[in-house]
Amino acid sequence: MYIVEIGAGTGKFAFLFLRKLFSDHADLLPPGLKVKYIITVRRSVLERESYICGATSNDEIHQLDSRDINHHQSSIIQDFVEQNVEFWRKSPHFQYYSEQGFVDFATFDAMNSRELKLRVSGATLTSVDFANPLIVLANYVIDSLLTDAFSVVNGELHEVLLSVKCEADVSERGFLEEALSSSGHWWTTRALQVASGADGGGGGSSDSIDYYSDSVDSRLNAILAYYYAEFRKQGRDGTFMMPVGAASLIRNLMALSNERLLMVCADKATINFSELCVVDVPDVYLHGGACFSFTANFHAIAKYFELLGGFAIHCNQESPALPVSLFFATKLPEV
């Protein structure tokens, strides 16, 4: 059985988990069950197209949604990724677990990877290697993946678009610091036309709203239709995030695991529909000057898993400080 932690950071959580599982509670593991914990660092994607980093004049303004990004060539920026992997490999905290074959290390591109190249064993894991469901741990990962924002106001659906402005000659790192400062970005809305009769239903109808193409993920249209219908049904207004990057991550993990996936996520996130019933611009969180994140929408991710035939279990606290959710989906056996 494989347990994969995505975006493990310093590796502290991984070490504590390994110590609990293999040292403190090894007697709880079923006899004969081999468990391997795979620590991954999530590779970063940074757009290098002119509409983001290569402005040709001062006060260049850029307005983007996820469809713009999907239509342009991305380049993978390795930055500290390899250093993280080497740090884990050389850490004395992982030495025992590595020697026993309990842990291995890999890089993982959340938007594209469907295999894991392990650094210690040298093996490459693909779907043929997963006899059991894949268990994935993702702490503070979803909030930094690609996302779109929408609002429903007075029964109308709107895109909520982030605009940024920066000087032409700033560095890639300086671009984020300047563009995402309070004076360098702002939000605007644009009304969307919705086909008559779009009701979303329990699982939504991708025929009602065709904002996302099949190459992105048509299931997102069903979730968009659900929100549009639910806000109108309740007579409420609100703003919500659409987890475009999380959907890509889930698709890749489902393909890797032979469509048997259990994912546990902890993040700054919304888990209830009532939390979305506020008309406000999304918060942009800047981390260390070169990274940023938004509030994740676990409620929408739960809807996505339902469309896969799965389910979600959220922490039962009302507005918890750190929401934790479990998501599960599996391919039904053929009869």
C-alpha positions as CSV (number, residue, x, y, z in Angstrom):
1,M,0.0,0.0,0.0
2,Y,1.3,3.4,-0.9
3,I,0.8,6.6,1.0
4,V,1.8,9.7,-1.0
5,E,2.3,13.1,0.6
6,I,2.1,15.9,-1.9
7,G,4.1,19.1,-1.2
8,A,5.8,17.9,2.0
9,G,7.7,21.1,2.7
10,T,10.4,20.5,5.3
11,G,9.3,16.9,5.8
12,K,8.3,17.4,9.5
13,F,4.8,16.0,9.1
14,A,6.2,13.0,7.1
15,F,8.7,12.2,9.9
16,L,6.1,12.4,12.6
17,F,3.7,10.2,10.6
18,L,6.4,7.6,9.9
19,R,7.4,7.5,13.6
20,K,3.8,7.0,14.7
21,L,3.0,4.4,12.0
22,F,6.2,2.3,12.1
23,S,7.5,2.8,15.6
24,D,4.6,3.6,17.9
25,H,1.8,1.7,16.2
26,A,3.5,-0.9,14.0
27,D,1.4,-3.6,15.8
28,L,-1.8,-2.1,14.3
29,L,-0.7,-2.9,10.7
30,P,-2.3,-6.0,9.2
31,P,0.2,-9.0,9.0
32,G,1.8,-9.2,5.6
33,L,0.8,-5.6,4.5
34,K,3.7,-3.7,3.2
35,V,3.4,0.1,3.4
36,K,5.6,2.6,1.7
37,Y,5.4,6.4,2.4
38,I,6.4,8.5,-0.6
39,I,7.4,12.1,0.2
40,T,7.0,14.4,-2.8
41,V,7.8,18.1,-3.5
42,R,5.3,19.7,-5.8
43,R,7.0,21.3,-8.8
44,S,6.0,24.9,-9.5
45,V,4.5,26.2,-12.8
46,L,5.3,29.7,-13.7
47,E,4.0,31.2,-17.0
48,R,6.7,32.9,-19.0
49,E,4.5,34.4,-21.7
50,S,4.5,38.1,-22.4
51,Y,1.1,38.7,-20.9
52,I,2.6,37.9,-17.5
53,C,6.3,38.5,-17.2
54,G,7.3,40.3,-20.4
55,A,5.3,43.5,-20.4
56,T,6.4,45.8,-23.2
57,S,5.6,49.1,-21.5
58,N,5.0,50.5,-18.0
59,D,1.5,50.1,-16.5
60,E,0.9,47.0,-18.5
61,I,-2.4,45.5,-17.4
62,H,-3.1,41.7,-17.5
63,Q,-6.4,40.1,-16.9
64,L,-6.5,36.3,-16.7
65,D,-8.6,33.3,-16.0
66,S,-7.6,29.6,-16.1
67,R,-8.6,29.2,-19.7
68,D,-5.9,31.7,-20.8
69,I,-3.3,29.7,-19.0
70,N,-4.4,26.4,-20.5
71,H,-4.1,27.9,-23.9
72,H,-0.4,28.9,-23.5
73,Q,2.8,27.0,-23.2
74,S,4.0,26.7,-19.6
75,S,7.6,26.0,-18.4
76,I,8.4,24.1,-15.3
77,I,10.6,26.1,-12.9
78,Q,12.5,23.6,-10.7
79,D,13.8,26.3,-8.3
80,F,14.2,24.6,-4.9
81,V,12.6,21.3,-5.8
82,E,15.7,19.2,-6.3
83,Q,17.2,20.7,-3.2
84,N,14.2,19.6,-1.1
85,V,14.5,16.1,-2.4
86,E,18.2,15.9,-1.6
87,F,17.6,17.4,1.9
88,W,15.1,14.7,2.7
89,R,17.4,11.9,1.3
90,K,20.3,13.1,3.5
91,S,18.3,13.9,6.6
92,P,19.1,11.6,9.5
93,H,15.5,11.6,10.5
94,F,14.6,9.5,7.4
95,Q,17.7,7.3,7.3
96,Y,16.2,4.4,9.3
97,Y,12.9,4.4,7.4
98,S,14.7,4.7,4.1
99,E,17.0,1.8,4.9
100,Q,14.0,-0.3,5.8
101,G,12.2,0.5,2.6
102,F,9.5,2.4,4.4
103,V,10.0,5.7,2.7
104,D,11.0,7.1,-0.7
105,F,11.1,10.5,-2.4
106,A,9.9,12.0,-5.6
107,T,8.9,15.2,-7.4
108,F,5.3,15.6,-8.6
109,D,3.7,18.0,-11.0
110,A,0.1,18.3,-9.8
111,M,-1.2,19.4,-13.2
112,N,0.5,16.8,-15.3
113,S,2.2,13.9,-13.5
114,R,0.7,10.4,-13.8
115,E,3.7,8.5,-12.5
116,L,6.2,8.7,-9.6
117,K,9.9,8.3,-10.2
118,L,11.3,7.2,-6.8
119,R,14.8,8.5,-5.9
120,V,16.0,5.8,-3.5
121,S,14.7,2.6,-5.2
122,G,15.0,4.0,-8.7
123,A,11.6,2.6,-9.5
124,T,8.9,4.4,-11.6
125,L,5.4,3.8,-10.2
126,T,2.6,3.7,-12.7
127,S,-1.0,2.5,-12.6
128,V,0.1,-1.1,-12.9
129,D,1.9,-0.9,-9.6
130,F,-1.2,-0.1,-7.5
131,A,-3.0,-3.2,-6.2
132,N,-4.6,-1.2,-3.4
133,P,-6.2,2.2,-3.3
134,L,-3.8,5.1,-3.2
135,I,-3.8,7.2,0.0
136,V,-2.8,10.8,-0.6
137,L,-2.1,13.5,2.0
138,A,-2.2,17.1,0.9
139,N,-1.6,19.8,3.5
140,Y,-1.8,23.4,2.2
141,V,-1.6,22.2,-1.5
142,I,-5.1,22.9,-2.9
143,D,-5.0,26.6,-2.0
144,S,-2.0,27.2,-4.3
145,L,-3.3,25.4,-7.4
146,L,-4.9,27.0,-10.4
147,T,-8.3,28.4,-9.6
148,D,-11.1,30.5,-11.1
149,A,-13.6,32.8,-9.2
150,F,-17.3,33.4,-9.9
151,S,-20.2,35.2,-8.3
152,V,-23.9,35.0,-8.5
153,V,-25.5,38.4,-7.8
154,N,-29.2,39.1,-8.3
155,G,-29.6,35.8,-10.1
156,E,-26.9,36.5,-12.6
157,L,-23.6,34.6,-13.0
158,H,-20.4,36.5,-13.3
159,E,-16.7,35.8,-13.8
160,V,-14.6,37.4,-11.1
161,L,-11.3,38.4,-12.8
162,L,-8.0,39.4,-11.3
163,S,-6.2,42.2,-13.0
164,V,-2.5,43.0,-12.3
165,K,-0.2,45.8,-13.1
166,C,3.5,46.1,-12.9
167,E,6.6,47.7,-14.3
168,A,8.0,46.2,-17.5
169,D,11.5,45.4,-16.2
170,V,10.7,43.6,-12.9
171,S,12.2,40.2,-12.3
172,E,10.0,37.1,-12.0
173,R,10.2,37.3,-8.3
174,G,9.6,41.0,-8.2
175,F,6.6,40.6,-10.5
176,L,4.6,38.7,-7.9
177,E,5.6,41.1,-5.1
178,E,4.6,44.2,-7.1
179,A,1.6,42.8,-9.0
180,L,0.0,41.2,-5.9
181,S,0.6,44.2,-3.6
182,S,-2.6,46.1,-2.6
183,S,-2.0,48.7,-5.3
184,G,-0.9,46.3,-8.0
185,H,-4.0,44.2,-8.4
186,W,-7.8,44.6,-8.4
187,W,-10.9,42.5,-9.2
188,T,-13.5,43.1,-11.9
189,T,-16.7,41.1,-12.8
190,R,-18.1,40.2,-16.2
191,A,-21.6,38.8,-16.7
192,L,-21.9,35.3,-18.3
193,Q,-24.7,34.2,-20.5
194,V,-26.5,31.1,-19.2
195,A,-28.7,28.9,-21.3
196,S,-32.4,29.0,-20.3
197,G,-33.3,26.2,-18.1
198,A,-29.9,25.7,-16.5
199,D,-30.8,24.2,-13.1
200,G,-27.7,22.3,-12.1
201,G,-29.8,19.6,-10.4
202,G,-28.2,17.3,-7.8
203,G,-25.1,16.8,-9.9
204,G,-25.4,19.6,-12.4
205,S,-25.8,19.6,-16.2
206,S,-22.7,20.3,-18.3
207,D,-25.1,21.1,-21.2
208,S,-26.4,24.2,-19.4
209,I,-23.1,26.0,-18.9
210,D,-20.2,25.4,-21.3
211,Y,-17.6,27.7,-19.7
212,Y,-15.0,24.9,-19.6
213,S,-14.1,22.9,-22.6
214,D,-13.7,19.1,-22.5
215,S,-9.9,19.6,-22.7
216,V,-10.1,21.3,-19.3
217,D,-12.8,19.3,-17.6
218,S,-16.5,19.4,-18.5
219,R,-17.4,18.2,-14.9
220,L,-16.5,21.7,-13.8
221,N,-19.4,23.0,-15.9
222,A,-21.8,20.8,-13.9
223,I,-20.4,22.2,-10.6
224,L,-20.7,25.7,-12.0
225,A,-24.4,25.0,-13.0
226,Y,-25.0,23.6,-9.5
227,Y,-23.8,26.8,-7.8
228,Y,-25.7,29.0,-10.2
229,A,-28.9,27.0,-9.5
230,E,-28.4,26.8,-5.8
231,F,-27.8,30.5,-5.3
232,R,-31.0,31.3,-7.3
233,K,-33.0,28.6,-5.5
234,Q,-32.1,30.1,-2.1
235,G,-32.4,33.7,-3.3
236,R,-28.9,34.5,-2.1
237,D,-25.8,36.1,-3.6
238,G,-22.3,34.9,-3.2
239,T,-18.7,34.4,-4.5
240,F,-17.0,31.1,-4.9
241,M,-13.8,29.6,-6.3
242,M,-13.7,26.8,-8.9
243,P,-10.9,24.3,-8.2
244,V,-9.5,23.9,-11.7
245,G,-6.0,22.8,-10.6
246,A,-7.4,20.5,-8.0
247,A,-9.6,18.8,-10.6
248,S,-6.4,18.2,-12.7
249,L,-4.6,16.8,-9.6
250,I,-7.5,14.5,-8.9
251,R,-7.7,13.3,-12.5
252,N,-4.0,12.5,-12.5
253,L,-4.2,10.7,-9.1
254,M,-7.2,8.7,-10.3
255,A,-5.3,7.6,-13.4
256,L,-2.2,6.8,-11.4
257,S,-4.2,4.7,-8.8
258,N,-6.4,2.8,-11.2
259,E,-9.3,5.0,-10.1
260,R,-9.1,4.1,-6.4
261,L,-8.2,7.1,-4.5
262,L,-8.5,8.3,-0.9
263,M,-7.3,11.9,-0.4
264,V,-7.1,13.7,2.9
265,C,-6.6,17.5,2.6
266,A,-6.0,20.2,5.2
267,D,-6.1,23.8,4.1
268,K,-7.6,27.2,4.5
269,A,-10.8,26.3,2.9
270,T,-14.6,26.6,2.7
271,I,-16.5,23.4,3.4
272,N,-20.1,24.6,3.7
273,F,-22.3,26.3,1.1
274,S,-23.3,29.0,3.6
275,E,-19.6,30.2,3.7
276,L,-19.9,31.1,0.1
277,C,-22.9,33.3,0.5
278,V,-20.9,36.5,0.8
279,V,-20.4,38.9,-2.1
280,D,-16.7,39.9,-1.8
281,V,-13.5,39.7,-3.8
282,P,-11.3,36.6,-3.1
283,D,-8.4,37.1,-0.7
284,V,-4.9,36.9,-2.2
285,Y,-2.4,35.6,0.3
286,L,1.3,36.4,-0.5
287,H,3.9,34.1,1.0
288,G,7.5,35.1,1.2
289,G,7.2,37.5,-1.8
290,A,7.4,34.8,-4.5
291,C,4.4,32.6,-3.8
292,F,0.7,33.2,-3.4
293,S,-2.5,31.3,-2.6
294,F,-6.3,31.6,-2.4
295,T,-8.9,30.1,-0.1
296,A,-9.6,26.5,-1.3
297,N,-13.2,25.4,-2.0
298,F,-13.5,21.9,-0.4
299,H,-17.2,22.2,-0.9
300,A,-16.7,22.2,-4.7
301,I,-14.1,19.4,-4.5
302,A,-16.7,17.3,-2.7
303,K,-19.1,17.9,-5.6
304,Y,-16.4,16.9,-8.0
305,F,-15.8,13.6,-6.2
306,E,-19.6,13.0,-6.2
307,L,-19.5,13.3,-10.0
308,L,-16.8,10.6,-9.9
309,G,-19.2,8.4,-7.9
310,G,-17.4,9.1,-4.7
311,F,-18.0,11.0,-1.5
312,A,-16.5,13.5,1.0
313,I,-16.4,13.7,4.8
314,H,-15.7,17.1,6.3
315,C,-14.5,17.9,9.8
316,N,-17.6,18.5,11.9
317,Q,-16.6,21.8,13.5
318,E,-18.4,24.9,12.4
319,S,-15.8,27.2,10.6
320,P,-12.8,25.3,12.0
321,A,-9.4,27.0,12.1
322,L,-7.9,24.4,9.8
323,P,-10.5,22.5,7.8
324,V,-9.7,18.9,7.1
325,S,-11.6,16.8,4.6
326,L,-11.5,13.3,3.3
327,F,-12.4,12.5,-0.3
328,F,-12.8,9.1,-1.8
329,A,-13.6,7.7,-5.2
330,T,-13.3,4.2,-6.7
331,K,-14.0,2.4,-9.9
332,L,-16.9,0.0,-9.4
333,P,-15.9,-3.6,-10.2
334,E,-17.4,-5.0,-13.4
335,V,-20.3,-7.4,-12.9
